[in-house]
């Protein structure tokens, strides 16, 4: 089951699958999800219970958060672009602020989507409404 009409923040999910838990409360995440997000085997996930769902976020092998990896990537990019001195400091500060605003906006959208799904909005019979990874890894924004 791919690209069903499940909406998150007004956008269709990239891929939707039914995932069944075992008697030991285990689930298997589809390989295509790992491939799309470039997640390596053996990675640890941080799991958070949010009203109406569970959010899984990959944690790096070295224990570094995705947030820290993104921040380092932003800093490297500014350095590669040739900024220096006070101009570099201002550019890094600006980009990190924009990143924090982006993450905050996406979290609010995610919480609203979960709240809507609990109330029955956008529900397709037989299909799980929850697909939270897409909002954190959308490269269009």
N, CA, C and O atoms as a GROMACS GRO file, in nm:
protein
  564
    1UNK      N    1   0.085  -0.116   0.000
    1UNK     CA    2   0.000   0.000   0.000
    1UNK      C    3   0.090   0.123   0.000
    1UNK      O    4   0.157   0.150   0.100
    2UNK      N    5   0.094   0.197  -0.110
    2UNK     CA    6   0.182   0.311  -0.123
    2UNK      C    7   0.102   0.435  -0.157
    2UNK      O    8   0.001   0.429  -0.228
    3UNK      N    9   0.150   0.550  -0.105
    3UNK     CA   10   0.096   0.681  -0.138
    3UNK      C   11  -0.055   0.690  -0.125
    3UNK      O   12  -0.122   0.747  -0.211
    4UNK      N   13  -0.110   0.634  -0.016
    4UNK     CA   14  -0.252   0.651   0.013
    4UNK      C   15  -0.277   0.799   0.041
    4UNK      O   16  -0.182   0.876   0.053
    5UNK      N   17  -0.399   0.838   0.051
    5UNK     CA   18  -0.435   0.976   0.069
    5UNK      C   19  -0.428   1.023   0.213
    5UNK      O   20  -0.515   1.100   0.256
    6UNK      N   21  -0.330   0.981   0.288
    6UNK     CA   22  -0.315   1.026   0.426
    6UNK      C   23  -0.240   1.158   0.424
    6UNK      O   24  -0.134   1.170   0.364
    7UNK      N   25  -0.298   1.256   0.490
    7UNK     CA   26  -0.241   1.390   0.484
    7UNK      C   27  -0.176   1.427   0.617
    7UNK      O   28  -0.230   1.398   0.724
    8UNK      N   29  -0.060   1.490   0.609
    8UNK     CA   30   0.008   1.547   0.724
    8UNK      C   31   0.040   1.691   0.688
    8UNK      O   32   0.111   1.717   0.591
    9UNK      N   33  -0.012   1.783   0.764
    9UNK     CA   34   0.009   1.925   0.740
    9UNK      C   35  -0.026   1.963   0.596
    9UNK      O   36   0.044   2.043   0.534
   10UNK      N   37  -0.134   1.904   0.545
   10UNK     CA   38  -0.179   1.938   0.412
   10UNK      C   39  -0.104   1.868   0.300
   10UNK      O   40  -0.130   1.896   0.183
   11UNK      N   41  -0.012   1.778   0.332
   11UNK     CA   42   0.065   1.708   0.230
   11UNK      C   43   0.047   1.558   0.246
   11UNK      O   44   0.039   1.508   0.358
   12UNK      N   45   0.041   1.488   0.134
   12UNK     CA   46   0.027   1.343   0.138
   12UNK      C   47   0.158   1.281   0.185
   12UNK      O   48   0.266   1.331   0.154
   13UNK      N   49   0.147   1.173   0.260
   13UNK     CA   50   0.268   1.103   0.304
   13UNK      C   51   0.338   1.042   0.184
   13UNK      O   52   0.274   1.012   0.083
   14UNK      N   53   0.468   1.025   0.195
   14UNK     CA   54   0.546   0.966   0.085
   14UNK      C   55   0.512   0.819   0.065
   14UNK      O   56   0.508   0.770  -0.048
   15UNK      N   57   0.488   0.751   0.175
   15UNK     CA   58   0.456   0.609   0.167
   15UNK      C   59   0.379   0.570   0.292
   15UNK      O   60   0.410   0.615   0.402
   16UNK      N   61   0.278   0.488   0.274
   16UNK     CA   62   0.198   0.442   0.386
   16UNK      C   63   0.194   0.290   0.384
   16UNK      O   64   0.174   0.229   0.278
   17UNK      N   65   0.215   0.230   0.497
   17UNK     CA   66   0.210   0.085   0.508
   17UNK      C   67   0.134   0.046   0.634
   17UNK      O   68   0.136   0.119   0.733
   18UNK      N   69   0.068  -0.068   0.630
   18UNK     CA   70   0.012  -0.127   0.750
   18UNK      C   71   0.123  -0.205   0.817
   18UNK      O   72   0.189  -0.287   0.753
   19UNK      N   73   0.143  -0.181   0.944
   19UNK     CA   74   0.247  -0.251   1.020
   19UNK      C   75   0.180  -0.320   1.136
   19UNK      O   76   0.112  -0.256   1.216
   20UNK      N   77   0.198  -0.449   1.146
   20UNK     CA   78   0.133  -0.529   1.249
   20UNK      C   79   0.233  -0.561   1.360
   20UNK      O   80   0.349  -0.593   1.334
   21UNK      N   81   0.187  -0.551   1.484
   21UNK     CA   82   0.273  -0.586   1.596
   21UNK      C   83   0.262  -0.736   1.624
   21UNK      O   84   0.159  -0.798   1.597
   22UNK      N   85   0.371  -0.792   1.678
   22UNK     CA   86   0.371  -0.933   1.714
   22UNK      C   87   0.319  -0.949   1.856
   22UNK      O   88   0.289  -0.850   1.924
   23UNK      N   89   0.308  -1.072   1.902
   23UNK     CA   90   0.263  -1.098   2.039
   23UNK      C   91   0.362  -1.043   2.141
   23UNK      O   92   0.328  -1.026   2.258
   24UNK      N   93   0.485  -1.015   2.097
   24UNK     CA   94   0.587  -0.957   2.186
   24UNK      C   95   0.593  -0.805   2.173
   24UNK      O   96   0.689  -0.742   2.218
   25UNK      N   97   0.492  -0.746   2.109
   25UNK     CA   98   0.483  -0.601   2.089
   25UNK      C   99   0.596  -0.548   2.001
   25UNK      O  100   0.640  -0.435   2.019
   26UNK      N  101   0.642  -0.628   1.907
   26UNK     CA  102   0.747  -0.586   1.814
   26UNK      C  103   0.686  -0.551   1.679
   26UNK      O  104   0.585  -0.609   1.639
   27UNK      N  105   0.748  -0.457   1.611
   27UNK     CA  106   0.704  -0.421   1.476
   27UNK      C  107   0.826  -0.423   1.384
   27UNK      O  108   0.940  -0.414   1.430
   28UNK      N  109   0.801  -0.435   1.256
   28UNK     CA  110   0.907  -0.427   1.156
   28UNK      C  111   0.883  -0.302   1.073
   28UNK      O  112   0.775  -0.283   1.018
   29UNK      N  113   0.984  -0.219   1.066
   29UNK     CA  114   0.975  -0.098   0.984
   29UNK      C  115   1.017  -0.136   0.842
   29UNK      O  116   1.124  -0.195   0.824
   30UNK      N  117   0.937  -0.103   0.742
   30UNK     CA  118   0.969  -0.142   0.605
   30UNK      C  119   1.106  -0.092   0.559
   30UNK      O  120   1.148   0.018   0.594
   31UNK      N  121   1.174  -0.173   0.480
   31UNK     CA  122   1.306  -0.139   0.426
   31UNK      C  123   1.300  -0.008   0.347
   31UNK      O  124   1.393   0.072   0.353
   32UNK      N  125   1.193   0.012   0.274
   32UNK     CA  126   1.182   0.134   0.192
   32UNK      C  127   1.187   0.260   0.279
   32UNK      O  128   1.236   0.364   0.234
   33UNK      N  129   1.135   0.253   0.403
   33UNK     CA  130   1.142   0.367   0.493
   33UNK      C  131   1.288   0.395   0.529
   33UNK      O  132   1.333   0.510   0.526
   34UNK      N  133   1.361   0.288   0.562
   34UNK     CA  134   1.503   0.302   0.595
   34UNK      C  135   1.580   0.358   0.476
   34UNK      O  136   1.663   0.448   0.491
   35UNK      N  137   1.553   0.304   0.358
   35UNK     CA  138   1.622   0.350   0.238
   35UNK      C  139   1.596   0.497   0.211
   35UNK      O  140   1.689   0.573   0.184
   36UNK      N  141   1.471   0.537   0.219
   36UNK     CA  142   1.435   0.676   0.191
   36UNK      C  143   1.505   0.772   0.288
   36UNK      O  144   1.551   0.879   0.248
   37UNK      N  145   1.512   0.733   0.414
   37UNK     CA  146   1.571   0.820   0.516
   37UNK      C  147   1.720   0.796   0.536
   37UNK      O  148   1.783   0.861   0.620
   38UNK      N  149   1.778   0.703   0.460
   38UNK     CA  150   1.921   0.668   0.469
   38UNK      C  151   1.958   0.628   0.612
   38UNK      O  152   2.060   0.673   0.665
   39UNK      N  153   1.876   0.544   0.673
   39UNK     CA  154   1.901   0.495   0.809
   39UNK      C  155   1.976   0.363   0.797
   39UNK      O  156   1.937   0.274   0.722
   40UNK      N  157   2.084   0.352   0.873
   40UNK     CA  158   2.166   0.231   0.870
   40UNK      C  159   2.107   0.124   0.961
   40UNK      O  160   2.034   0.154   1.056
   41UNK      N  161   2.138  -0.002   0.930
   41UNK     CA  162   2.096  -0.113   1.017
   41UNK      C  163   2.159  -0.096   1.155
   41UNK      O  164   2.270  -0.044   1.167
   42UNK      N  165   2.089  -0.140   1.256
   42UNK     CA  166   2.142  -0.136   1.393
   42UNK      C  167   2.129  -0.002   1.462
   42UNK      O  168   2.179   0.016   1.573
   43UNK      N  169   2.064   0.093   1.399
   43UNK     CA  170   2.049   0.226   1.458
   43UNK      C  171   1.952   0.221   1.576
   43UNK      O  172   1.860   0.139   1.578
   44UNK      N  173   1.972   0.306   1.673
   44UNK     CA  174   1.884   0.318   1.787
   44UNK      C  175   1.782   0.428   1.758
   44UNK      O  176   1.816   0.531   1.700
   45UNK      N  177   1.659   0.405   1.799
   45UNK     CA  178   1.554   0.505   1.782
   45UNK      C  179   1.514   0.560   1.917
   45UNK      O  180   1.509   0.487   2.016
   46UNK      N  181   1.486   0.688   1.922
   46UNK     CA  182   1.424   0.750   2.038
   46UNK      C  183   1.274   0.742   2.014
   46UNK      O  184   1.226   0.788   1.911
   47UNK      N  185   1.201   0.682   2.107
   47UNK     CA  186   1.056   0.668   2.094
   47UNK      C  187   0.988   0.761   2.194
   47UNK      O  188   1.021   0.763   2.312
   48UNK      N  189   0.890   0.837   2.144
   48UNK     CA  190   0.815   0.929   2.229
   48UNK      C  191   0.667   0.903   2.210
   48UNK      O  192   0.618   0.890   2.098
   49UNK      N  193   0.595   0.896   2.321
   49UNK     CA  194   0.450   0.883   2.315
   49UNK      C  195   0.392   1.024   2.304
   49UNK      O  196   0.419   1.110   2.387
   50UNK      N  197   0.315   1.043   2.201
   50UNK     CA  198   0.247   1.170   2.177
   50UNK      C  199   0.100   1.135   2.166
   50UNK      O  200   0.066   1.029   2.114
   51UNK      N  201   0.012   1.222   2.214
   51UNK     CA  202  -0.131   1.192   2.212
   51UNK      C  203  -0.171   1.128   2.079
   51UNK      O  204  -0.154   1.187   1.973
   52UNK      N  205  -0.222   1.007   2.087
   52UNK     CA  206  -0.271   0.938   1.969
   52UNK      C  207  -0.167   0.864   1.889
   52UNK      O  208  -0.201   0.807   1.785
   53UNK      N  209  -0.041   0.861   1.932
   53UNK     CA  210   0.057   0.791   1.851
   53UNK      C  211   0.193   0.779   1.917
   53UNK      O  212   0.215   0.826   2.029
   54UNK      N  213   0.282   0.715   1.845
   54UNK     CA  214   0.421   0.699   1.888
   54UNK      C  215   0.507   0.759   1.779
   54UNK      O  216   0.490   0.728   1.662
   55UNK      N  217   0.600   0.843   1.817
   55UNK     CA  218   0.692   0.903   1.722
   55UNK      C  219   0.828   0.837   1.740
   55UNK      O  220   0.880   0.832   1.851
   56UNK      N  221   0.886   0.787   1.631
   56UNK     CA  222   1.018   0.726   1.634
   56UNK      C  223   1.115   0.818   1.561
   56UNK      O  224   1.088   0.864   1.450
   57UNK      N  225   1.228   0.846   1.626
   57UNK     CA  226   1.328   0.933   1.566
   57UNK      C  227   1.462   0.863   1.572
   57UNK      O  228   1.506   0.822   1.680
   58UNK      N  229   1.529   0.846   1.457
   58UNK     CA  230   1.658   0.777   1.460
   58UNK      C  231   1.763   0.857   1.535
   58UNK      O  232   1.770   0.980   1.526
   59UNK      N  233   1.845   0.785   1.610
   59UNK     CA  234   1.956   0.847   1.681
   59UNK      C  235   2.083   0.795   1.615
   59UNK      O  236   2.090   0.678   1.577
   60UNK      N  237   2.182   0.879   1.601
   60UNK     CA  238   2.303   0.834   1.532
   60UNK      C  239   2.373   0.726   1.611
   60UNK      O  240   2.353   0.712   1.732
   61UNK      N  241   2.457   0.650   1.543
   61UNK     CA  242   2.532   0.541   1.605
   61UNK      C  243   2.620   0.593   1.717
   61UNK      O  244   2.644   0.523   1.816
   62UNK      N  245   2.668   0.714   1.703
   62UNK     CA  246   2.759   0.772   1.802
   62UNK      C  247   2.685   0.842   1.916
   62UNK      O  248   2.748   0.908   1.999
   63UNK      N  249   2.554   0.829   1.920
   63UNK     CA  250   2.476   0.892   2.024
   63UNK      C  251   2.446   1.038   1.996
   63UNK      O  252   2.383   1.105   2.078
   64UNK      N  253   2.492   1.089   1.883
   64UNK     CA  254   2.467   1.227   1.846
   64UNK      C  255   2.326   1.238   1.790
   64UNK      O  256   2.284   1.155   1.710
   65UNK      N  257   2.255   1.338   1.832
   65UNK     CA  258   2.118   1.354   1.785
   65UNK      C  259   2.114   1.404   1.641
   65UNK      O  260   2.211   1.460   1.591
   66UNK      N  261   2.002   1.382   1.576
   66UNK     CA  262   1.983   1.432   1.441
   66UNK      C  263   1.993   1.584   1.443
   66UNK      O  264   2.048   1.645   1.350
   67UNK      N  265   1.940   1.646   1.547
   67UNK     CA  266   1.946   1.791   1.561
   67UNK      C  267   2.092   1.839   1.560
   67UNK      O  268   2.126   1.935   1.490
   68UNK      N  269   2.179   1.773   1.638
   68UNK     CA  270   2.320   1.812   1.641
   68UNK      C  271   2.387   1.789   1.507
   68UNK      O  272   2.469   1.870   1.464
   69UNK      N  273   2.354   1.679   1.440
   69UNK     CA  274   2.410   1.653   1.308
   69UNK      C  275   2.369   1.764   1.210
   69UNK      O  276   2.451   1.811   1.132
   70UNK      N  277   2.241   1.804   1.216
   70UNK     CA  278   2.194   1.912   1.129
   70UNK      C  279   2.267   2.042   1.158
   70UNK      O  280   2.304   2.114   1.065
   71UNK      N  281   2.287   2.074   1.285
   71UNK     CA  282   2.355   2.197   1.321
   71UNK      C  283   2.499   2.198   1.269
   71UNK      O  284   2.547   2.300   1.218
   72UNK      N  285   2.567   2.086   1.282
   72UNK     CA  286   2.704   2.076   1.229
   72UNK      C  287   2.705   2.093   1.077
   72UNK      O  288   2.794   2.158   1.022
   73UNK      N  289   2.605   2.035   1.011
   73UNK     CA  290   2.595   2.046   0.866
   73UNK      C  291   2.577   2.192   0.826
   73UNK      O  292   2.635   2.238   0.728
   74UNK      N  293   2.496   2.266   0.901
   74UNK     CA  294   2.474   2.409   0.874
   74UNK      C  295   2.605   2.486   0.888
   74UNK      O  296   2.639   2.568   0.803
   75UNK      N  297   2.677   2.459   0.996
   75UNK     CA  298   2.804   2.530   1.020
   75UNK      C  299   2.905   2.498   0.910
   75UNK      O  300   2.971   2.588   0.859
   76UNK      N  301   2.918   2.370   0.874
   76UNK     CA  302   3.010   2.331   0.766
   76UNK      C  303   2.977   2.403   0.636
   76UNK      O  304   3.066   2.449   0.564
   77UNK      N  305   2.847   2.413   0.606
   77UNK     CA  306   2.803   2.477   0.482
   77UNK      C  307   2.844   2.625   0.481
   77UNK      O  308   2.892   2.675   0.379
   78UNK      N  309   2.826   2.692   0.592
   78UNK     CA  310   2.865   2.834   0.601
   78UNK      C  311   3.016   2.847   0.581
   78UNK      O  312   3.062   2.937   0.510
   79UNK      N  313   3.094   2.759   0.641
   79UNK     CA  314   3.240   2.763   0.625
   79UNK      C  315   3.279   2.737   0.479
   79UNK      O  316   3.367   2.804   0.426
   80UNK      N  317   3.213   2.641   0.415
   80UNK     CA  318   3.242   2.608   0.275
   80UNK      C  319   3.209   2.725   0.182
   80UNK      O  320   3.271   2.741   0.077
   81UNK      N  321   3.111   2.805   0.220
   81UNK     CA  322   3.071   2.918   0.137
   81UNK      C  323   3.165   3.038   0.153
   81UNK      O  324   3.147   3.140   0.087
   82UNK      N  325   3.266   3.026   0.240
   82UNK     CA  326   3.369   3.128   0.248
   82UNK      C  327   3.345   3.243   0.344
   82UNK      O  328   3.418   3.342   0.340
   83UNK      N  329   3.246   3.233   0.428
   83UNK     CA  330   3.223   3.338   0.527
   83UNK      C  331   3.338   3.338   0.627
   83UNK      O  332   3.400   3.235   0.652
   84UNK      N  333   3.366   3.455   0.682
   84UNK     CA  334   3.470   3.463   0.785
   84UNK      C  335   3.439   3.576   0.882
   84UNK      O  336   3.356   3.662   0.854
   85UNK      N  337   3.508   3.574   0.995
   85UNK     CA  338   3.492   3.678   1.095
   85UNK      C  339   3.350   3.695   1.143
   85UNK      O  340   3.275   3.599   1.159
   86UNK      N  341   3.314   3.820   1.166
   86UNK     CA  342   3.181   3.853   1.219
   86UNK      C  343   3.071   3.815   1.121
   86UNK      O  344   2.961   3.777   1.163
   87UNK      N  345   3.098   3.825   0.992
   87UNK     CA  346   3.001   3.786   0.891
   87UNK      C  347   2.965   3.637   0.904
   87UNK      O  348   2.849   3.599   0.888
   88UNK      N  349   3.066   3.554   0.934
   88UNK     CA  350   3.044   3.411   0.953
   88UNK      C  351   2.957   3.388   1.077
   88UNK      O  352   2.863   3.308   1.073
   89UNK      N  353   2.987   3.457   1.185
   89UNK     CA  354   2.911   3.443   1.308
   89UNK      C  355   2.765   3.480   1.284
   89UNK      O  356   2.674   3.408   1.327
   90UNK      N  357   2.742   3.592   1.216
   90UNK     CA  358   2.605   3.636   1.187
   90UNK      C  359   2.531   3.536   1.098
   90UNK      O  360   2.413   3.508   1.120
   91UNK      N  361   2.600   3.482   0.996
   91UNK     CA  362   2.535   3.388   0.905
   91UNK      C  363   2.500   3.258   0.976
   91UNK      O  364   2.391   3.204   0.956
   92UNK      N  365   2.592   3.207   1.057
   92UNK     CA  366   2.564   3.085   1.133
   92UNK      C  367   2.446   3.108   1.228
   92UNK      O  368   2.355   3.025   1.236
   93UNK      N  369   2.449   3.220   1.298
   93UNK     CA  370   2.341   3.253   1.391
   93UNK      C  371   2.207   3.260   1.317
   93UNK      O  372   2.108   3.206   1.365
   94UNK      N  373   2.205   3.326   1.203
   94UNK     CA  374   2.083   3.339   1.123
   94UNK      C  375   2.031   3.203   1.079
   94UNK      O  376   1.912   3.174   1.094
   95UNK      N  377   2.118   3.118   1.026
   95UNK     CA  378   2.075   2.988   0.975
   95UNK      C  379   2.030   2.895   1.088
   95UNK      O  380   1.934   2.820   1.071
   96UNK      N  381   2.097   2.900   1.201
   96UNK     CA  382   2.055   2.816   1.314
   96UNK      C  383   1.921   2.863   1.368
   96UNK      O  384   1.838   2.780   1.408
   97UNK      N  385   1.898   2.993   1.371
   97UNK     CA  386   1.768   3.045   1.414
   97UNK      C  387   1.658   2.999   1.319
   97UNK      O  388   1.552   2.956   1.364
   98UNK      N  389   1.682   3.006   1.189
   98UNK     CA  390   1.584   2.959   1.090
   98UNK      C  391   1.558   2.810   1.106
   98UNK      O  392   1.445   2.764   1.093
   99UNK      N  393   1.663   2.734   1.133
   99UNK     CA  394   1.650   2.589   1.154
   99UNK      C  395   1.561   2.563   1.276
   99UNK      O  396   1.470   2.481   1.270
  100UNK      N  397   1.588   2.632   1.387
  100UNK     CA  398   1.509   2.615   1.509
  100UNK      C  399   1.362   2.651   1.485
  100UNK      O  400   1.272   2.583   1.534
  101UNK      N  401   1.338   2.758   1.409
  101UNK     CA  402   1.201   2.796   1.376
  101UNK      C  403   1.133   2.688   1.291
  101UNK      O  404   1.016   2.656   1.313
  102UNK      N  405   1.206   2.632   1.196
  102UNK     CA  406   1.154   2.526   1.110
  102UNK      C  407   1.115   2.404   1.193
  102UNK      O  408   1.005   2.350   1.177
  103UNK      N  409   1.204   2.360   1.282
  103UNK     CA  410   1.176   2.244   1.367
  103UNK      C  411   1.056   2.272   1.457
  103UNK      O  412   0.969   2.186   1.473
  104UNK      N  413   1.050   2.390   1.516
  104UNK     CA  414   0.937   2.426   1.601
  104UNK      C  415   0.806   2.424   1.526
  104UNK      O  416   0.705   2.375   1.576
  105UNK      N  417   0.807   2.478   1.404
  105UNK     CA  418   0.686   2.479   1.320
  105UNK      C  419   0.643   2.337   1.286
  105UNK      O  420   0.525   2.304   1.292
  106UNK      N  421   0.739   2.253   1.249
  106UNK     CA  422   0.707   2.114   1.214
  106UNK      C  423   0.654   2.037   1.334
  106UNK      O  424   0.563   1.955   1.319
  107UNK      N  425   0.709   2.061   1.452
  107UNK     CA  426   0.658   1.994   1.572
  107UNK      C  427   0.514   2.034   1.601
  107UNK      O  428   0.431   1.950   1.635
  108UNK      N  429   0.484   2.163   1.587
  108UNK     CA  430   0.346   2.209   1.608
  108UNK      C  431   0.252   2.146   1.505
  108UNK      O  432   0.141   2.104   1.540
  109UNK      N  433   0.295   2.139   1.379
  109UNK     CA  434   0.214   2.076   1.276
  109UNK      C  435   0.191   1.928   1.308
  109UNK      O  436   0.080   1.877   1.292
  110UNK      N  437   0.296   1.862   1.353
  110UNK     CA  438   0.288   1.720   1.388
  110UNK      C  439   0.188   1.700   1.502
  110UNK      O  440   0.104   1.610   1.496
  111UNK      N  441   0.198   1.782   1.606
  111UNK     CA  442   0.106   1.770   1.719
  111UNK      C  443  -0.038   1.795   1.675
  111UNK      O  444  -0.130   1.727   1.720
  112UNK      N  445  -0.058   1.891   1.585
  112UNK     CA  446  -0.193   1.918   1.533
  112UNK      C  447  -0.244   1.800   1.451
  112UNK      O  448  -0.362   1.765   1.459
  113UNK      N  449  -0.156   1.740   1.370
  113UNK     CA  450  -0.197   1.623   1.291
  113UNK      C  451  -0.238   1.508   1.381
  113UNK      O  452  -0.337   1.440   1.354
  114UNK      N  453  -0.162   1.485   1.487
  114UNK     CA  454  -0.194   1.376   1.579
  114UNK      C  455  -0.328   1.407   1.647
  114UNK      O  456  -0.412   1.318   1.660
  115UNK      N  457  -0.348   1.530   1.690
  115UNK     CA  458  -0.474   1.567   1.755
  115UNK      C  459  -0.590   1.549   1.659
  115UNK      O  460  -0.696   1.500   1.698
  116UNK      N  461  -0.572   1.588   1.532
  116UNK     CA  462  -0.678   1.571   1.432
  116UNK      C  463  -0.709   1.424   1.410
  116UNK      O  464  -0.826   1.388   1.394
  117UNK      N  465  -0.605   1.339   1.408
  117UNK     CA  466  -0.629   1.198   1.381
  117UNK      C  467  -0.705   1.132   1.496
  117UNK      O  468  -0.783   1.040   1.475
  118UNK      N  469  -0.681   1.181   1.617
  118UNK     CA  470  -0.752   1.127   1.733
  118UNK      C  471  -0.900   1.162   1.724
  118UNK      O  472  -0.986   1.084   1.766
  119UNK      N  473  -0.930   1.279   1.669
  119UNK     CA  474  -1.068   1.323   1.656
  119UNK      C  475  -1.136   1.261   1.534
  119UNK      O  476  -1.256   1.283   1.513
  120UNK      N  477  -1.061   1.184   1.453
  120UNK     CA  478  -1.121   1.115   1.340
  120UNK      C  479  -1.103   1.183   1.206
  120UNK      O  480  -1.158   1.136   1.107
  121UNK      N  481  -1.028   1.291   1.200
  121UNK     CA  482  -1.006   1.360   1.074
  121UNK      C  483  -0.909   1.281   0.987
  121UNK      O  484  -0.815   1.220   1.038
  122UNK      N  485  -0.932   1.281   0.857
  122UNK     CA  486  -0.845   1.216   0.758
  122UNK      C  487  -0.824   1.067   0.785
  122UNK      O  488  -0.718   1.014   0.751
  123UNK      N  489  -0.919   1.001   0.842
  123UNK     CA  490  -0.905   0.858   0.871
  123UNK      C  491  -0.953   0.777   0.752
  123UNK      O  492  -1.062   0.800   0.699
  124UNK      N  493  -0.870   0.682   0.710
  124UNK     CA  494  -0.906   0.588   0.604
  124UNK      C  495  -0.920   0.453   0.670
  124UNK      O  496  -0.824   0.405   0.732
  125UNK      N  497  -1.036   0.389   0.661
  125UNK     CA  498  -1.056   0.261   0.729
  125UNK      C  499  -0.946   0.159   0.693
  125UNK      O  500  -0.914   0.140   0.576
  126UNK      N  501  -0.890   0.096   0.796
  126UNK     CA  502  -0.790  -0.008   0.776
  126UNK      C  503  -0.649   0.042   0.758
  126UNK      O  504  -0.557  -0.038   0.740
  127UNK      N  505  -0.628   0.176   0.760
  127UNK     CA  506  -0.494   0.231   0.740
  127UNK      C  507  -0.456   0.316   0.860
  127UNK      O  508  -0.534   0.399   0.907
  128UNK      N  509  -0.336   0.294   0.910
  128UNK     CA  510  -0.288   0.374   1.021
  128UNK      C  511  -0.271   0.518   0.976
  128UNK      O  512  -0.221   0.542   0.867
  129UNK      N  513  -0.312   0.612   1.057
  129UNK     CA  514  -0.303   0.753   1.024
  129UNK      C  515  -0.163   0.807   1.051
  129UNK      O  516  -0.121   0.904   0.988
  130UNK      N  517  -0.093   0.746   1.142
  130UNK     CA  518   0.034   0.798   1.189
  130UNK      C  519   0.149   0.768   1.092
  130UNK      O  520   0.170   0.653   1.054
  131UNK      N  521   0.220   0.871   1.052
  131UNK     CA  522   0.342   0.859   0.972
  131UNK      C  523   0.423   0.985   0.999
  131UNK      O  524   0.432   1.072   0.913
  132UNK      N  525   0.482   0.996   1.116
  132UNK     CA  526   0.548   1.118   1.159
  132UNK      C  527   0.686   1.143   1.103
  132UNK      O  528   0.731   1.257   1.106
  133UNK      N  529   0.755   1.043   1.053
  133UNK     CA  530   0.891   1.064   1.005
  133UNK      C  531   0.897   1.160   0.888
  133UNK      O  532   0.993   1.236   0.876
  134UNK      N  533   0.798   1.158   0.802
  134UNK     CA  534   0.799   1.240   0.681
  134UNK      C  535   0.820   1.388   0.712
  134UNK      O  536   0.891   1.456   0.637
  135UNK      N  537   0.762   1.438   0.818
  135UNK     CA  538   0.772   1.581   0.843
  135UNK      C  539   0.911   1.624   0.886
  135UNK      O  540   0.945   1.742   0.872
  136UNK      N  541   0.993   1.533   0.936
  136UNK     CA  542   1.126   1.570   0.979
  136UNK      C  543   1.231   1.550   0.872
  136UNK      O  544   1.344   1.594   0.888
  137UNK      N  545   1.197   1.485   0.763
  137UNK     CA  546   1.295   1.454   0.662
  137UNK      C  547   1.254   1.501   0.524
  137UNK      O  548   1.300   1.446   0.424
  138UNK      N  549   1.168   1.600   0.517
  138UNK     CA  550   1.124   1.655   0.390
  138UNK      C  551   1.229   1.753   0.341
  138UNK      O  552   1.247   1.859   0.400
  139UNK      N  553   1.298   1.718   0.236
  139UNK     CA  554   1.409   1.800   0.188
  139UNK      C  555   1.363   1.919   0.106
  139UNK      O  556   1.447   1.998   0.063
  140UNK      N  557   1.233   1.935   0.081
  140UNK     CA  558   1.183   2.048   0.004
  140UNK      C  559   1.191   2.177   0.083
  140UNK      O  560   1.203   2.285   0.024
  141UNK      N  561   1.186   2.170   0.216
  141UNK     CA  562   1.182   2.292   0.298
  141UNK      C  563   1.321   2.334   0.329
  141UNK      O  564   1.341   2.435   0.396
   0.00000   0.00000   0.00000
